């Protein structure tokens, strides 16, 4: 099953951009996943178990920083290939 996950990451610290960029860079390192980023969130597309394993591992790593907040939306469809009108 292919899924799409929309992730918003909020490190609650003054210098919040470096942890966000680091999180996104780590996601890009996974083969088999498509990662797209815009100004509001990061989207990850791929097979369910591959995506969930990757984001679970990387969120856990990001929790090494105190007070990190993640908001996830997950859908059991590949929205990467949805045609925009």
C-alpha positions, 0 to 999 in steps of 0.5 A: 500500500502506498501512502502520503504523509504530511509532516510539520516539525516545530523545534521549540527553540530559538534556532529552529531552522537548522533542526528542520533542515537536518530532519528533511536532509535525513529523510532525503537519504532514504531510497524508495521514498519521495520527499517534497518540501514547501514553506509549510510542511514536508510530504513523504510518499512511498510504501507504507512500511518504508515510510513509517519506518523512516519517519519513526526513526527520524522523529525519534532522532529529532526528539534528542532535542528538547521540546520538539513538536511533530504534526502528521497527516497520513493518507492511504493514497499516493497524492504525489501524482494527483493532477492539479487543475 
